[in-house]
Amino acid sequence: MTVRLAISGIVALVVAGCGGESHQDLREWMRDQGKGALGKLEPLPQIRPYEPFAYNAFDLPDPFKPRKVEPAKGNDRLAPDLARRREPLESFPLESLTMVGTLARDKSVYALVRTPDKDIYQVRTGNFMGQNFGVVTGINDTEIKLKELVQDSAGDWTERSSTLQLQQPDAKTQGSRR
């Protein structure tokens, strides 16, 4: 029993030591910090009354819809001549045609073009080829230059430049030919 009484006495002393003046400096610091912390609120801004806006631009074009730029008048020259007789190479897509060589005769240069059917045609400047009304504008040793007429999404005709490159024979096919 004396042990219990001794432990109770020690606990009482410890509790009495914690609750005294030892935290007085902390309390004074908290009081000093709170002196200048008074809040200051700005006054609320004045609310302006609602002013309705009358939209009068219903007849103007919608800025969120794509618009077509109108070409200058007299631009009908780009339309292809649909009454013209079609040439044999116009029945093939340009991607399926292959330039396999050139030929010079009487100061004129011809290109040799192979079709998917393995037929070879002679082409000169001014001939048509490809399914987009492509006309040959130039021939040199390595390529055929064309101007094609294609329709855009609005139905207008525009020019596009294309080339058909000379196909180099593979080393395997050269070796098998000998």
C-alpha positions in Angstrom: 0.0 0.0 0.0 2.8 2.4 0.6 4.1 1.8 -2.9 0.7 2.8 -4.2 0.7 5.9 -2.1 4.2 6.8 -3.2 3.3 6.4 -6.9 0.1 8.5 -6.4 2.2 11.2 -4.8 4.7 11.3 -7.7 1.9 11.5 -10.2 0.3 14.4 -8.3 3.6 16.3 -8.2 4.1 15.8 -12.0 0.6 17.0 -12.8 1.0 20.0 -10.5 4.3 20.9 -12.2 2.8 20.9 -15.7 -0.2 23.1 -15.0 1.7 26.0 -13.4 3.3 29.2 -14.7 5.6 27.4 -17.1 3.4 28.1 -20.1 2.8 31.7 -19.2 5.3 32.9 -21.9 3.5 31.0 -24.6 0.2 32.5 -23.6 1.7 36.0 -23.7 3.1 35.4 -27.2 -0.3 34.2 -28.5 -2.0 37.3 -27.1 0.6 39.6 -28.7 0.2 37.9 -32.1 -3.5 38.3 -32.0 -3.5 42.1 -31.4 -2.7 43.1 -35.0 -4.8 40.4 -36.7 -8.0 42.2 -36.9 -9.7 41.5 -40.3 -10.4 44.3 -42.8 -12.9 43.6 -45.5 -13.3 45.6 -48.7 -16.8 46.8 -49.4 -18.8 44.8 -51.9 -18.8 46.2 -55.5 -21.9 47.7 -56.8 -23.9 45.4 -59.0 -24.9 47.0 -62.3 -28.3 46.1 -63.6 -28.5 43.6 -66.6 -28.6 45.3 -70.0 -29.9 43.1 -72.8 -28.0 43.0 -76.1 -29.9 42.9 -79.4 -28.1 40.7 -81.9 -28.7 42.2 -85.4 -26.2 40.1 -87.4 -28.5 37.3 -88.5 -27.9 38.0 -92.2 -24.1 38.0 -91.9 -22.1 34.7 -92.5 -21.7 32.4 -89.6 -18.0 32.7 -88.4 -18.0 29.1 -87.3 -18.9 27.6 -90.7 -16.2 27.2 -93.4 -16.6 29.5 -96.3 -15.5 29.1 -99.8 -13.4 31.9 -101.2 -14.9 33.0 -104.5 -12.4 32.8 -107.4 -12.0 35.7 -109.7 -14.3 35.7 -112.7 -12.8 34.2 -115.9 -11.3 31.2 -114.0 -13.3 28.8 -116.1 -10.2 28.0 -118.2 -9.3 25.4 -115.6 -12.3 23.2 -116.4 -11.3 20.2 -118.5 -12.5 19.7 -122.0 -15.0 16.9 -121.5 -15.8 16.7 -125.3 -12.2 15.9 -126.1 -11.4 12.4 -127.3 -9.7 10.5 -124.5 -6.2 9.0 -125.0 -5.4 5.4 -124.1 -3.3 6.3 -121.0 -6.1 8.3 -119.5 -7.9 5.0 -118.6 -5.2 4.2 -116.0 -4.5 5.9 -112.6 -1.2 7.8 -112.8 0.1 5.7 -109.9 -0.2 2.5 -111.9 1.8 3.9 -114.9 5.6 3.4 -115.0 8.2 5.4 -116.9 10.7 2.9 -118.3 12.8 5.1 -120.5 13.2 7.9 -123.1 13.5 8.0 -126.9 14.8 10.9 -129.0 13.6 11.1 -132.6 13.9 14.2 -135.0 14.8 16.5 -132.1 11.7 15.4 -130.2 12.0 13.6 -126.9 9.5 10.8 -126.1 9.0 9.0 -122.8 8.3 5.3 -122.8 5.4 4.4 -120.4 4.4 0.9 -119.3 0.8 0.2 -118.3 -0.4 -2.4 -115.8 -1.3 -4.5 -118.8 2.5 -4.6 -119.7 1.9 -2.5 -122.9 4.4 0.3 -123.7 3.3 3.7 -125.1 5.3 6.6 -126.4 4.4 9.9 -124.7 5.4 13.4 -125.8 4.7 16.8 -124.5 1.1 17.7 -124.9 -0.2 14.1 -124.5 -2.7 13.2 -121.8 -2.3 10.5 -119.2 -3.8 9.5 -115.8 -7.4 9.8 -114.7 -7.2 13.4 -113.5 -6.9 15.0 -117.0 -3.1 15.1 -116.7 -1.3 16.8 -119.6 2.4 16.2 -120.1 4.3 19.5 -119.7 7.9 18.2 -119.9 10.0 15.2 -120.4 13.6 14.6 -119.4 15.8 11.6 -118.9 14.6 10.9 -115.3 10.9 12.0 -115.2 7.7 13.1 -116.9 6.2 16.4 -115.6 2.4 16.7 -115.6 -0.3 19.2 -114.8 -3.5 17.6 -113.5 -6.9 19.1 -113.1 -8.7 17.9 -109.9 -11.9 19.0 -108.3 -11.9 20.3 -104.7 -14.7 19.6 -102.2 -16.7 22.6 -103.5 -16.6 21.3 -107.1 -14.1 23.8 -108.4 -11.2 22.8 -110.7 -7.7 23.3 -109.5 -4.3 22.5 -111.0 -1.9 20.1 -109.4 1.7 19.4 -110.5 2.7 15.7 -110.7 5.7 13.8 -111.8 6.3 10.2 -113.0 9.8 9.1 -112.1 11.9 6.8 -114.2 11.8 3.3 -112.8 15.3 2.0 -112.3 15.7 -1.7 -113.1 16.4 -4.0 -110.1 19.8 -5.6 -109.9 18.1 -9.0 -109.6 16.3 -8.6 -112.9 19.4 -7.3 -114.7 21.4 -10.4 -113.5 18.7 -12.8 -114.7 18.5 -11.2 -118.2 22.1 -12.0 -119.0 
